[in-house]
Amino acid sequence: MFSPFDLPEDIFLLITDELPSPADFALCHCLVSHIKEKQNSSLRVVLSVSESLTRWQSILAKSNVNLSQQIAAKTFHFIDITSMALVQTDTDTDKVHGNPFHALYEQISSLLEEGNRDLNPGALVILDDISSLEWIGFSTSDLLRLCRALRVLCLKNQATLIIRHHIVTPGELDPLFRHLHSLCTYHLDIQPLNSGRSGDVSGQIALHSGPNAFPQSAVKTRQRSAALQYRLTDGTAIFFERGSSRGVL
């Protein structure tokens, strides 16, 4: 899944980032790896809040991934989660179910069921990002209900779930993060350098086991004290040990 950590499938990976060190490269790496490893045999679903499909296509093109081909093959689906949820809040369906994300859930459920029927198991679902939904007014309880439902749905369909959450105030664990962390299998923690960004180092990345990590897993976690540093290049990232400029990828 996400090099260099070699994560298993069928997990809930929580990715957190901060304003000076956005996790765009991590999300794209996960998606590109899934496409290149499984080709047209598995499904990918991106639930986007802030970025357009055009933006995703542009970023992945740098890794020689043609999303238009994936869309034509019905192995990639892009959902504008904000527009869909806002439209539903004015419908009778929302009033009946009391959940602004009911139609979204039903659509994802249908896509995963079709994917398991027509393709191989091992789908990838990315929610980018949960924080922006909270900032535009959706309640924490509705967002948590959505995340719990997505996790159960992905477990049922042998799919991997990735959710990005922005850390606004470093060192302060907001309620949404605490609830998401309680559900996750692993937590990918992307931070800026304490000294600020430099020309050689873009940030640092740690991997923590979540409360639902697999027992006796072979996954090699890294605490913040031993975080890998990374340098962003055009379309990829180079990882290296702290204090060294030697890339490991």
Accessible surface in RSA format (square Angstrom, percent):
REM  Atomic radii and reference values for relative SASA: ProtOr
REM  Chains: A
REM  Algorithm: Lee & Richards
REM  Probe-radius: 1.40
REM  Slices: 20
REM RES _ NUM      All-atoms   Total-Side   Main-Chain    Non-polar    All polar
REM                ABS   REL    ABS   REL    ABS   REL    ABS   REL    ABS   REL
RES MET A   1    27.75  14.4   6.27   4.1  21.48  51.1   8.28   7.0  19.47  25.8
RES PHE A   2     0.15   0.1   0.15   0.1   0.00   0.0   0.15   0.1   0.00   0.0
RES SER A   3    40.95  34.6  39.73  53.0   1.22   2.8   5.03  10.7  35.92  50.3
RES PRO A   4    50.77  37.0  20.13  18.4  30.64 111.4  26.52  21.9  24.25 150.7
RES PHE A   5     8.62   4.3   4.01   2.5   4.61  12.0   5.70   3.5   2.92   8.3
RES ASP A   6   117.09  82.0 105.05 104.6  12.04  28.5  33.29  78.3  83.80  83.6
RES LEU A   7     6.03   3.4   0.00   0.0   6.03  15.2   0.06   0.0   5.97  16.1
RES PRO A   8    43.56  31.7  31.41  28.6  12.14  44.1  43.46  35.9   0.10   0.6
RES GLU A   9    73.99  42.5  64.86  49.1   9.13  21.7  28.73  55.6  45.26  37.0
RES ASP A  10    47.29  33.1  45.89  45.7   1.39   3.3  13.71  32.3  33.57  33.5
RES ILE A  11     0.00   0.0   0.00   0.0   0.00   0.0   0.00   0.0   0.00   0.0
RES PHE A  12     0.01   0.0   0.01   0.0   0.00   0.0   0.01   0.0   0.00   0.0
RES LEU A  13     0.18   0.1   0.18   0.1   0.00   0.0   0.18   0.1   0.00   0.0
RES LEU A  14     0.00   0.0   0.00   0.0   0.00   0.0   0.00   0.0   0.00   0.0
RES ILE A  15     0.00   0.0   0.00   0.0   0.00   0.0   0.00   0.0   0.00   0.0
RES THR A  16     2.49   1.8   2.41   2.4   0.08   0.2   0.21   0.3   2.28   3.4
RES ASP A  17     1.40   1.0   0.61   0.6   0.79   1.9   1.12   2.6   0.28   0.3
RES GLU A  18    17.39  10.0  15.33  11.6   2.06   4.9   4.40   8.5  12.99  10.6
RES LEU A  19   170.36  94.9 148.27 106.1  22.09  55.5 154.92 108.8  15.44  41.6
RES PRO A  20    75.15  54.8  58.07  52.9  17.08  62.1  69.83  57.7   5.32  33.0
RES SER A  21     2.45   2.1   0.00   0.0   2.45   5.7   2.45   5.2   0.00   0.0
RES PRO A  22    58.17  42.4  56.01  51.1   2.17   7.9  56.57  46.7   1.60   9.9
RES ALA A  23     0.00   0.0   0.00   0.0   0.00   0.0   0.00   0.0   0.00   0.0
RES ASP A  24    40.51  28.4  38.84  38.7   1.66   3.9  23.38  55.0  17.13  17.1
RES PHE A  25    27.77  13.9  15.21   9.4  12.56  32.7  23.25  14.1   4.52  12.9
RES ALA A  26     0.00   0.0   0.00   0.0   0.00   0.0   0.00   0.0   0.00   0.0
RES LEU A  27     1.71   1.0   1.71   1.2   0.00   0.0   1.71   1.2   0.00   0.0
RES CYS A  28    14.27  10.8  14.24  15.9   0.03   0.1  10.97  27.8   3.30   3.6
RES HIS A  29    51.23  28.0  45.03  31.3   6.20  15.9  33.96  35.0  17.27  20.1
RES CYS A  30     0.00   0.0   0.00   0.0   0.00   0.0   0.00   0.0   0.00   0.0
RES LEU A  31     0.31   0.2   0.31   0.2   0.00   0.0   0.31   0.2   0.00   0.0
RES VAL A  32    16.68  11.0  16.68  15.1   0.00   0.0  16.68  14.5   0.00   0.0
RES SER A  33    18.55  15.7  13.66  18.2   4.89  11.3   7.52  16.0  11.03  15.5
RES HIS A  34     5.55   3.0   3.87   2.7   1.68   4.3   5.31   5.5   0.24   0.3
RES ILE A  35     9.39   5.3   9.39   7.0   0.00   0.0   9.39   6.8   0.00   0.0
RES LYS A  36   102.72  50.1  89.76  55.1  12.97  30.9  58.36  52.5  44.36  47.3
RES GLU A  37   117.38  67.4  81.87  61.9  35.50  84.5  44.44  86.0  72.94  59.6
RES LYS A  38    42.70  20.8  36.32  22.3   6.37  15.2  12.89  11.6  29.81  31.7
RES GLN A  39   114.16  63.8 113.38  82.9   0.78   1.9  48.53 103.3  65.63  49.8
RES ASN A  40    82.59  57.0  72.97  70.5   9.62  23.2  23.08  55.5  59.51  57.5
RES SER A  41    38.78  32.8  31.52  42.1   7.26  16.7  29.71  63.3   9.08  12.7
RES SER A  42     0.88   0.7   0.88   1.2   0.00   0.0   0.00   0.0   0.88   1.2
RES LEU A  43     4.84   2.7   4.66   3.3   0.19   0.5   4.66   3.3   0.19   0.5
RES ARG A  44     0.51   0.2   0.51   0.3   0.00   0.0   0.51   0.7   0.00   0.0
RES VAL A  45     0.48   0.3   0.00   0.0   0.48   1.2   0.00   0.0   0.48   1.3
RES VAL A  46     0.35   0.2   0.35   0.3   0.00   0.0   0.35   0.3   0.00   0.0
RES LEU A  47     0.00   0.0   0.00   0.0   0.00   0.0   0.00   0.0   0.00   0.0
RES SER A  48     1.49   1.3   0.45   0.6   1.04   2.4   0.45   0.9   1.05   1.5
RES VAL A  49    22.40  14.7   4.51   4.1  17.89  43.1   5.07   4.4  17.33  47.0
RES SER A  50    81.36  68.7  42.69  57.0  38.67  89.1  38.72  82.5  42.63  59.7
RES GLU A  51    57.78  33.2  50.20  38.0   7.58  18.0   9.18  17.7  48.61  39.7
RES SER A  52    61.41  51.9  51.28  68.4  10.12  23.3  47.31 100.7  14.09  19.7
RES LEU A  53    52.72  29.4  50.29  36.0   2.43   6.1  50.29  35.3   2.43   6.6
RES THR A  54    97.63  69.4  96.64  98.0   0.99   2.4  63.22  84.9  34.40  52.0
RES ARG A  55   107.22  45.0 102.92  52.5   4.29  10.2  27.82  38.0  79.40  48.1
RES TRP A  56     8.40   3.4   8.40   4.1   0.00   0.0   8.08   4.3   0.33   0.5
RES GLN A  57    50.39  28.2  46.47  34.0   3.92   9.3  17.81  37.9  32.59  24.7
RES SER A  58    57.74  48.8  46.95  62.7  10.79  24.8  26.65  56.7  31.09  43.6
RES ILE A  59    32.51  18.5  31.14  23.2   1.37   3.3  31.18  22.5   1.33   3.6
RES LEU A  60     0.66   0.4   0.00   0.0   0.66   1.7   0.66   0.5   0.00   0.0
RES ALA A  61    59.24  54.5  44.30  68.4  14.94  34.0  46.11  64.9  13.12  34.8
RES LYS A  62   115.15  56.2  82.15  50.4  33.01  78.6  48.35  43.5  66.81  71.2
RES SER A  63    23.62  20.0  16.32  21.8   7.31  16.8  11.68  24.9  11.94  16.7
RES ASN A  64   137.79  95.0 105.18 101.6  32.61  78.5  31.32  75.4 106.47 102.9
RES VAL A  65     8.64   5.7   3.17   2.9   5.46  13.2   6.68   5.8   1.95   5.3
RES ASN A  66    75.59  52.1  61.81  59.7  13.77  33.2  22.70  54.6  52.89  51.1
RES LEU A  67     3.00   1.7   0.00   0.0   3.00   7.5   0.00   0.0   3.00   8.1
RES SER A  68    61.57  52.0  54.99  73.4   6.58  15.2  32.63  69.5  28.94  40.5
RES GLN A  69   120.58  67.4 112.21  82.0   8.36  19.9  37.72  80.3  82.85  62.8
RES GLN A  70    19.15  10.7  19.15  14.0   0.00   0.0   0.00   0.0  19.15  14.5
RES ILE A  71    65.93  37.5  59.26  44.1   6.68  16.1  59.26  42.7   6.68  18.1
RES ALA A  72    84.22  77.4  50.00  77.2  34.22  77.9  61.37  86.4  22.86  60.6
RES ALA A  73    45.80  42.1  18.32  28.3  27.48  62.5  30.23  42.6  15.57  41.3
RES LYS A  74   152.04  74.2 146.86  90.1   5.18  12.3  89.53  80.6  62.51  66.6
RES THR A  75     1.28   0.9   1.28   1.3   0.00   0.0   1.28   1.7   0.00   0.0
RES PHE A  76     1.86   0.9   0.00   0.0   1.86   4.8   0.00   0.0   1.86   5.3
RES HIS A  77    52.26  28.6  49.16  34.2   3.10   7.9  29.47  30.4  22.79  26.5
RES PHE A  78    49.30  24.7  21.90  13.6  27.40  71.3  21.90  13.3  27.40  78.4
RES ILE A  79    11.33   6.4   8.53   6.4   2.80   6.7  11.33   8.2   0.00   0.0
RES ASP A  80    68.09  47.7  60.98  60.7   7.11  16.8  24.60  57.9  43.49  43.4
RES ILE A  81     0.16   0.1   0.09   0.1   0.08   0.2   0.09   0.1   0.08   0.2
RES THR A  82    23.50  16.7  23.50  23.8   0.00   0.0  23.46  31.5   0.04   0.1
RES SER A  83    57.07  48.2  52.76  70.4   4.31   9.9  31.85  67.8  25.22  35.3
RES MET A  84    48.22  25.0  39.65  26.2   8.57  20.4  42.70  36.3   5.52   7.3
RES ALA A  85     0.75   0.7   0.14   0.2   0.61   1.4   0.68   1.0   0.07   0.2
RES LEU A  86    89.39  49.8  85.27  61.0   4.12  10.3  85.62  60.1   3.76  10.1
RES VAL A  87   101.44  66.7  95.70  86.6   5.73  13.8 100.51  87.3   0.92   2.5
RES GLN A  88     8.05   4.5   7.12   5.2   0.93   2.2   7.63  16.2   0.42   0.3
RES THR A  89    52.89  37.6  38.65  39.2  14.24  33.9  30.00  40.3  22.89  34.6
RES ASP A  90   121.39  85.0  93.13  92.7  28.26  66.8  31.38  73.8  90.01  89.8
RES THR A  91    47.13  33.5  42.36  42.9   4.77  11.4  46.81  62.9   0.31   0.5
RES ASP A  92   107.63  75.4 102.79 102.3   4.83  11.4  34.54  81.3  73.09  72.9
RES THR A  93    60.39  43.0  54.96  55.7   5.43  12.9  24.34  32.7  36.05  54.5
RES ASP A  94    23.08  16.2  22.71  22.6   0.37   0.9   0.00   0.0  23.08  23.0
RES LYS A  95   153.46  74.9 121.58  74.6  31.88  75.9  82.19  74.0  71.27  75.9
RES VAL A  96   119.96  78.9  87.24  79.0  32.72  78.8  93.84  81.5  26.12  70.8
RES HIS A  97    93.72  51.2  64.69  45.0  29.03  74.3  38.27  39.4  55.45  64.5
RES GLY A  98    51.30  63.3   0.00   N/A  51.30  63.3  33.68  92.4  17.62  39.5
RES ASN A  99    27.82  19.2  27.82  26.9   0.00   0.0   5.70  13.7  22.12  21.4
RES PRO A 100    12.62   9.2  12.47  11.4   0.14   0.5  12.47  10.3   0.14   0.9
RES PHE A 101     0.80   0.4   0.70   0.4   0.09   0.2   0.70   0.4   0.09   0.3
RES HIS A 102    37.42  20.5  36.47  25.4   0.94   2.4  15.58  16.1  21.83  25.4
RES ALA A 103    33.30  30.6  27.90  43.1   5.40  12.3  30.94  43.6   2.36   6.3
RES LEU A 104     1.05   0.6   1.02   0.7   0.03   0.1   1.02   0.7   0.03   0.1
RES TYR A 105    64.77  30.2  64.77  36.8   0.00   0.0  34.25  25.7  30.51  37.6
RES GLU A 106    84.33  48.4  80.16  60.6   4.17   9.9  28.72  55.5  55.61  45.4
RES GLN A 107    70.88  39.6  63.74  46.6   7.14  17.0  27.68  58.9  43.21  32.8
RES ILE A 108     0.04   0.0   0.04   0.0   0.00   0.0   0.04   0.0   0.00   0.0
RES SER A 109    15.73  13.3  15.73  21.0   0.00   0.0   2.19   4.7  13.54  19.0
RES SER A 110    50.06  42.3  45.78  61.1   4.28   9.8  27.55  58.7  22.51  31.5
RES LEU A 111    19.08  10.6  17.70  12.7   1.38   3.5  17.70  12.4   1.38   3.7
RES LEU A 112     2.21   1.2   1.08   0.8   1.13   2.8   1.31   0.9   0.91   2.4
RES GLU A 113    83.71  48.1  77.50  58.6   6.20  14.8  25.41  49.1  58.30  47.6
RES GLU A 114    72.86  41.8  72.37  54.8   0.49   1.2  15.13  29.3  57.73  47.1
RES GLY A 115     6.91   8.5   0.00   N/A   6.91   8.5   6.53  17.9   0.38   0.9
RES ASN A 116    54.77  37.8  35.34  34.2  19.43  46.8  18.65  44.9  36.12  34.9
RES ARG A 117   168.90  70.9 133.61  68.1  35.28  84.0  75.26 102.9  93.64  56.7
RES ASP A 118   100.78  70.6  67.53  67.2  33.25  78.6  31.39  73.9  69.39  69.2
RES LEU A 119    44.29  24.7  29.31  21.0  14.98  37.6  35.56  25.0   8.73  23.5
RES ASN A 120    84.44  58.2  81.89  79.1   2.55   6.1  12.75  30.7  71.69  69.3
RES PRO A 121    66.18  48.2  58.94  53.7   7.24  26.3  59.32  49.0   6.86  42.6
RES GLY A 122     6.68   8.2   0.00   N/A   6.68   8.2   4.78  13.1   1.90   4.3
RES ALA A 123     5.18   4.8   4.77   7.4   0.41   0.9   4.77   6.7   0.41   1.1
RES LEU A 124     0.52   0.3   0.34   0.2   0.18   0.5   0.34   0.2   0.18   0.5
RES VAL A 125     0.00   0.0   0.00   0.0   0.00   0.0   0.00   0.0   0.00   0.0
RES ILE A 126     0.49   0.3   0.49   0.4   0.00   0.0   0.49   0.4   0.00   0.0
RES LEU A 127     0.00   0.0   0.00   0.0   0.00   0.0   0.00   0.0   0.00   0.0
RES ASP A 128     5.10   3.6   4.35   4.3   0.76   1.8   0.46   1.1   4.64   4.6
RES ASP A 129     4.35   3.0   4.35   4.3   0.00   0.0   0.00   0.0   4.35   4.3
RES ILE A 130     0.00   0.0   0.00   0.0   0.00   0.0   0.00   0.0   0.00   0.0
RES SER A 131     1.60   1.4   1.60   2.1   0.00   0.0   1.60   3.4   0.00   0.0
RES SER A 132    14.77  12.5  14.52  19.4   0.25   0.6   7.38  15.7   7.39  10.4
RES LEU A 133     0.00   0.0   0.00   0.0   0.00   0.0   0.00   0.0   0.00   0.0
RES GLU A 134    55.06  31.6  44.74  33.9  10.31  24.6  16.79  32.5  38.27  31.2
RES TRP A 135   143.88  57.7 108.36  52.4  35.53  83.4  99.67  53.1  44.22  71.7
RES ILE A 136    89.32  50.8  54.39  40.5  34.93  84.2  62.67  45.1  26.65  72.3
RES GLY A 137    63.84  78.7   0.00   N/A  63.84  78.7  34.75  95.4  29.09  65.1
RES PHE A 138    19.59   9.8  13.07   8.1   6.52  17.0  15.99   9.7   3.60  10.3
RES SER A 139    51.87  43.8  40.13  53.6  11.74  27.1  47.35 100.8   4.52   6.3
RES THR A 140    42.30  30.1  37.52  38.0   4.78  11.4  21.46  28.8  20.84  31.5
RES SER A 141    64.14  54.2  57.64  76.9   6.50  15.0  43.29  92.2  20.85  29.2
RES ASP A 142    22.84  16.0  22.82  22.7   0.03   0.1   0.08   0.2  22.77  22.7
RES LEU A 143     0.00   0.0   0.00   0.0   0.00   0.0   0.00   0.0   0.00   0.0
RES LEU A 144    11.53   6.4  11.53   8.3   0.00   0.0  11.53   8.1   0.00   0.0
RES ARG A 145    99.27  41.7  98.10  50.0   1.17   2.8  50.21  68.6  49.06  29.7
RES LEU A 146     2.65   1.5   1.04   0.7   1.61   4.1   2.65   1.9   0.00   0.0
RES CYS A 147     0.01   0.0   0.00   0.0   0.01   0.0   0.00   0.0   0.01   0.0
RES ARG A 148   108.34  45.5 106.93  54.5   1.40   3.3  42.76  58.4  65.57  39.7
RES ALA A 149    33.25  30.6  24.46  37.8   8.79  20.0  32.16  45.3   1.09   2.9
RES LEU A 150     0.16   0.1   0.16   0.1   0.00   0.0   0.16   0.1   0.00   0.0
RES ARG A 151    25.02  10.5  25.02  12.8   0.00   0.0  11.08  15.1  13.94   8.5
RES VAL A 152    97.13  63.9  96.50  87.4   0.63   1.5  96.51  83.9   0.62   1.7
RES LEU A 153     4.46   2.5   3.51   2.5   0.94   2.4   4.46   3.1   0.00   0.0
RES CYS A 154     0.41   0.3   0.41   0.5   0.00   0.0   0.00   0.0   0.41   0.4
RES LEU A 155    96.30  53.6  79.95  57.2  16.36  41.1  80.60  56.6  15.71  42.3
RES LYS A 156   148.73  72.6 114.25  70.1  34.48  82.1  82.98  74.7  65.75  70.0
RES ASN A 157     7.41   5.1   6.72   6.5   0.69   1.7   0.85   2.0   6.56   6.3
RES GLN A 158    95.00  53.1  93.83  68.6   1.16   2.8  22.06  47.0  72.93  55.3
RES ALA A 159     0.02   0.0   0.00   0.0   0.02   0.1   0.00   0.0   0.02   0.1
RES THR A 160     3.59   2.6   3.53   3.6   0.06   0.2   0.87   1.2   2.72   4.1
RES LEU A 161     0.00   0.0   0.00   0.0   0.00   0.0   0.00   0.0   0.00   0.0
RES ILE A 162     0.11   0.1   0.11   0.1   0.00   0.0   0.11   0.1   0.00   0.0
RES ILE A 163     0.00   0.0   0.00   0.0   0.00   0.0   0.00   0.0   0.00   0.0
RES ARG A 164    12.51   5.3  12.51   6.4   0.00   0.0   0.00   0.0  12.51   7.6
RES HIS A 165     4.02   2.2   4.02   2.8   0.00   0.0   4.02   4.1   0.00   0.0
RES HIS A 166    40.84  22.3  39.59  27.5   1.25   3.2  23.17  23.9  17.67  20.6
RES ILE A 167    24.55  14.0  19.97  14.9   4.58  11.0  19.98  14.4   4.58  12.4
RES VAL A 168   107.39  70.7  79.98  72.4  27.41  66.0  84.94  73.8  22.45  60.9
RES THR A 169    63.49  45.2  59.62  60.4   3.86   9.2  35.96  48.3  27.53  41.6
RES PRO A 170    83.52  60.9  64.41  58.7  19.11  69.5  65.88  54.4  17.65 109.7
RES GLY A 171    78.57  96.9   0.00   N/A  78.57  96.9  38.46 105.5  40.11  89.8
RES GLU A 172   113.73  65.3 106.58  80.6   7.15  17.0  40.70  78.7  73.04  59.6
RES LEU A 173   100.57  56.0  87.71  62.8  12.86  32.3  87.93  61.8  12.64  34.0
RES ASP A 174    45.19  31.7  39.37  39.2   5.82  13.8  38.51  90.6   6.68   6.7
RES PRO A 175    74.60  54.4  74.23  67.7   0.37   1.3  74.60  61.6   0.00   0.0
RES LEU A 176     0.62   0.3   0.20   0.1   0.42   1.1   0.20   0.1   0.42   1.1
RES PHE A 177    15.44   7.7  15.44   9.6   0.00   0.0  15.44   9.4   0.00   0.0
RES ARG A 178   124.24  52.2 114.78  58.5   9.47  22.5  49.40  67.5  74.84  45.4
RES HIS A 179    85.28  46.6  84.18  58.5   1.10   2.8  45.61  47.0  39.67  46.2
RES LEU A 180     0.00   0.0   0.00   0.0   0.00   0.0   0.00   0.0   0.00   0.0
RES HIS A 181    53.34  29.2  53.34  37.1   0.00   0.0  30.18  31.1  23.15  26.9
RES SER A 182    59.20  50.0  47.50  63.4  11.70  27.0  38.86  82.8  20.33  28.5
RES LEU A 183    39.79  22.2  37.22  26.6   2.58   6.5  37.43  26.3   2.36   6.4
RES CYS A 184     0.00   0.0   0.00   0.0   0.00   0.0   0.00   0.0   0.00   0.0
RES THR A 185     0.09   0.1   0.09   0.1   0.00   0.0   0.08   0.1   0.01   0.0
RES TYR A 186     1.99   0.9   1.99   1.1   0.00   0.0   1.49   1.1   0.51   0.6
RES HIS A 187    10.66   5.8  10.66   7.4   0.00   0.0   7.44   7.7   3.22   3.7
RES LEU A 188     0.00   0.0   0.00   0.0   0.00   0.0   0.00   0.0   0.00   0.0
RES ASP A 189     4.85   3.4   3.95   3.9   0.90   2.1   0.06   0.1   4.79   4.8
RES ILE A 190     0.94   0.5   0.00   0.0   0.94   2.3   0.00   0.0   0.94   2.6
RES GLN A 191    24.74  13.8  24.74  18.1   0.00   0.0   2.76   5.9  21.98  16.7
RES PRO A 192    23.48  17.1  20.65  18.8   2.84  10.3  20.65  17.1   2.83  17.6
RES LEU A 193    23.73  13.2  17.99  12.9   5.74  14.4  18.06  12.7   5.67  15.2
RES ASN A 194   156.93 108.2 115.04 111.2  41.89 100.9  39.40  94.8 117.53 113.6
RES SER A 195   108.91  92.0  64.80  86.5  44.12 101.6  57.86 123.2  51.06  71.5
RES GLY A 196    31.91  39.4   0.00   N/A  31.91  39.4  29.15  80.0   2.77   6.2
RES ARG A 197   147.09  61.8 110.32  56.2  36.77  87.6  39.99  54.7 107.10  64.9
RES SER A 198    55.22  46.7  40.37  53.9  14.84  34.2  46.69  99.4   8.53  11.9
RES GLY A 199    77.55  95.6   0.00   N/A  77.55  95.6  43.39 119.1  34.16  76.5
RES ASP A 200    95.93  67.2  95.40  95.0   0.53   1.2  14.65  34.5  81.28  81.1
RES VAL A 201    18.89  12.4  18.37  16.6   0.52   1.2  18.68  16.2   0.21   0.6
RES SER A 202     6.51   5.5   4.96   6.6   1.55   3.6   0.81   1.7   5.70   8.0
RES GLY A 203     0.00   0.0   0.00   N/A   0.00   0.0   0.00   0.0   0.00   0.0
RES GLN A 204    15.71   8.8  15.18  11.1   0.53   1.3   0.79   1.7  14.92  11.3
RES ILE A 205     0.26   0.2   0.00   0.0   0.26   0.6   0.26   0.2   0.00   0.0
RES ALA A 206     1.67   1.5   1.44   2.2   0.23   0.5   1.44   2.0   0.23   0.6
RES LEU A 207     0.00   0.0   0.00   0.0   0.00   0.0   0.00   0.0   0.00   0.0
RES HIS A 208    30.65  16.7  30.65  21.3   0.00   0.0  23.06  23.8   7.58   8.8
RES SER A 209    61.10  51.6  41.92  55.9  19.19  44.2  25.80  54.9  35.30  49.5
RES GLY A 210     8.61  10.6   0.00   N/A   8.61  10.6   0.95   2.6   7.65  17.1
RES PRO A 211    85.42  62.3  41.09  37.5  44.33 161.1  55.57  45.9  29.85 185.5
RES ASN A 212    74.78  51.6  59.93  57.9  14.85  35.8  21.17  51.0  53.61  51.8
RES ALA A 213    28.05  25.8  11.75  18.1  16.30  37.1  11.75  16.5  16.30  43.2
RES PHE A 214    81.94  41.0  75.42  46.7   6.52  17.0  75.72  45.9   6.22  17.8
RES PRO A 215   120.02  87.5  97.19  88.6  22.82  83.0 107.86  89.1  12.15  75.5
RES GLN A 216   190.58 106.6 141.20 103.2  49.38 117.6  58.73 125.0 131.85 100.0
RES SER A 217    44.43  37.5  11.64  15.5  32.79  75.5  15.01  32.0  29.42  41.2
RES ALA A 218   101.07  92.9  69.34 107.0  31.72  72.2  80.81 113.8  20.25  53.7
RES VAL A 219    25.28  16.6   5.46   4.9  19.83  47.8   8.92   7.8  16.36  44.4
RES LYS A 220   168.36  82.1 159.49  97.9   8.86  21.1 108.07  97.3  60.28  64.2
RES THR A 221    53.54  38.1  31.16  31.6  22.38  53.3   4.62   6.2  48.92  73.9
RES ARG A 222    61.50  25.8  58.02  29.6   3.48   8.3  13.85  18.9  47.66  28.9
RES GLN A 223   100.96  56.5  98.99  72.3   1.97   4.7  48.19 102.6  52.78  40.0
RES ARG A 224   121.01  50.8 116.80  59.5   4.21  10.0  42.25  57.7  78.76  47.7
RES SER A 225    96.14  81.2  67.80  90.5  28.34  65.3  54.80 116.7  41.33  57.9
RES ALA A 226    52.84  48.6  43.66  67.4   9.18  20.9  51.90  73.1   0.94   2.5
RES ALA A 227     1.85   1.7   0.96   1.5   0.88   2.0   0.96   1.4   0.88   2.3
RES LEU A 228     4.13   2.3   4.13   3.0   0.00   0.0   4.13   2.9   0.00   0.0
RES GLN A 229    19.43  10.9  19.43  14.2   0.00   0.0   0.00   0.0  19.43  14.7
RES TYR A 230     1.70   0.8   1.70   1.0   0.00   0.0   0.00   0.0   1.70   2.1
RES ARG A 231    60.38  25.4  60.38  30.8   0.00   0.0  19.04  26.0  41.34  25.1
RES LEU A 232    60.42  33.7  41.12  29.4  19.30  48.5  41.23  29.0  19.20  51.7
RES THR A 233    56.85  40.4  34.88  35.4  21.98  52.4  44.29  59.5  12.56  19.0
RES ASP A 234   119.77  83.9  88.39  88.0  31.38  74.2  43.81 103.1  75.96  75.8
RES GLY A 235    30.60  37.7   0.00   N/A  30.60  37.7  11.67  32.0  18.93  42.4
RES THR A 236    71.40  50.8  59.61  60.4  11.79  28.1  49.30  66.2  22.10  33.4
RES ALA A 237    10.01   9.2   2.95   4.6   7.06  16.1   2.95   4.2   7.06  18.7
RES ILE A 238    41.78  23.8  41.78  31.1   0.00   0.0  41.78  30.1   0.00   0.0
RES PHE A 239     1.57   0.8   1.57   1.0   0.00   0.0   1.57   0.9   0.00   0.0
RES PHE A 240     2.49   1.2   2.49   1.5   0.00   0.0   2.49   1.5   0.00   0.0
RES GLU A 241    68.45  39.3  67.78  51.3   0.67   1.6  34.23  66.2  34.23  27.9
RES ARG A 242   114.51  48.1  92.31  47.1  22.20  52.9  56.11  76.7  58.39  35.4
RES GLY A 243    78.41  96.7   0.00   N/A  78.41  96.7  42.58 116.8  35.83  80.2
RES SER A 244    41.15  34.8  30.31  40.5  10.84  25.0  29.10  62.0  12.05  16.9
RES SER A 245    87.39  73.8  69.83  93.2  17.56  40.5  34.49  73.4  52.90  74.1
RES ARG A 246   163.54  68.7 153.26  78.1  10.28  24.5  76.83 105.0  86.71  52.6
RES GLY A 247    34.07  42.0   0.00   N/A  34.07  42.0   5.73  15.7  28.33  63.5
RES VAL A 248    60.45  39.8  30.81  27.9  29.64  71.4  38.92  33.8  21.54  58.4
RES LEU A 249    99.66  55.5  52.16  37.3  47.51 119.4  88.73  62.3  10.93  29.4
END  Absolute sums over single chains surface
CHAIN  1 A    11480.9       9100.4       2380.5       6250.5       5230.5
END  Absolute sums over all chains
TOTAL         11480.9       9100.4       2380.5       6250.5       5230.5
